[in-house]
Every structure is written in structure tokens, then in C-alpha cells.
Amino acid sequence: MGLKTVMKAAPIGETEDNRLILEFQIRVLTVLVNRGVLSHGQLEKGLVLLKERTR
């Protein structure tokens, strides 16, 4: 599982379900970094992409 896979979840909006999806994506990114699957740079890129999607 890589950054592209994590980022393919449903579009983020204002609903409770989408907030849970966002929290899950952040947790998955964090776990992947902790296990050495993603680099810290990829984590930062993923968080920026999530931030852009929530606007």
C-alpha cells in the first residue's frame, strides 16, 4: 500500500462519514511512515493533498 492507494478514498466533504474517512487516511499515512513504507516526505505530501481536498 502506498500513498496513491491511501489517497483514493471518497471525496472529502462536510459530512460525518467524510470526517471519519479523513481521520482514517491520516492514521494510515502515519502507520505507513512508522513501519517504514512511506518516507516523511511522502507523509508531508499526503497531508498537503488531504488539506487541499478539504477546502
C-alpha positions in Angstrom: 0.0 0.0 0.0 1.4 3.3 -1.0 0.5 7.0 -1.0 -1.7 6.7 -4.1 -3.7 3.9 -2.6 -4.4 5.9 0.6 -5.4 9.0 -1.3 -8.1 7.1 -3.4 -10.8 7.2 -0.8 -14.1 9.0 -1.3 -14.0 12.8 -1.8 -13.9 14.7 1.5 -16.8 17.0 2.4 -18.5 18.3 5.5 -20.4 15.1 6.5 -19.5 12.9 9.5 -18.7 10.0 7.2 -16.2 12.0 5.3 -14.6 13.3 8.5 -14.1 9.7 9.6 -12.5 8.9 6.2 -10.1 11.8 6.6 -9.1 10.7 10.1 -8.6 7.1 8.8 -6.4 8.4 5.9 -4.3 10.3 8.4 -3.9 7.3 10.6 -3.0 5.0 7.7 -0.4 7.5 6.5 1.1 7.7 10.0 1.2 3.9 10.4 2.9 3.5 7.0 5.6 6.0 7.9 6.1 4.3 11.3 6.6 1.0 9.5 9.0 2.5 7.0 6.7 2.0 4.0 6.5 5.8 3.3 9.1 8.4 3.9 8.5 11.5 5.9 8.4 13.5 2.7 5.6 11.3 1.3 3.7 11.8 4.6 4.0 15.6 4.2 2.9 15.3 0.6 -0.1 13.2 1.6 -1.1 15.6 4.3 -0.9 18.5 1.9 -3.1 16.7 -0.6 -5.6 15.9 2.2 -5.6 19.6 3.2 -6.2 20.7 -0.4 -9.1 18.2 -0.7 -10.9 19.5 2.4 -11.1 23.1 1.1 
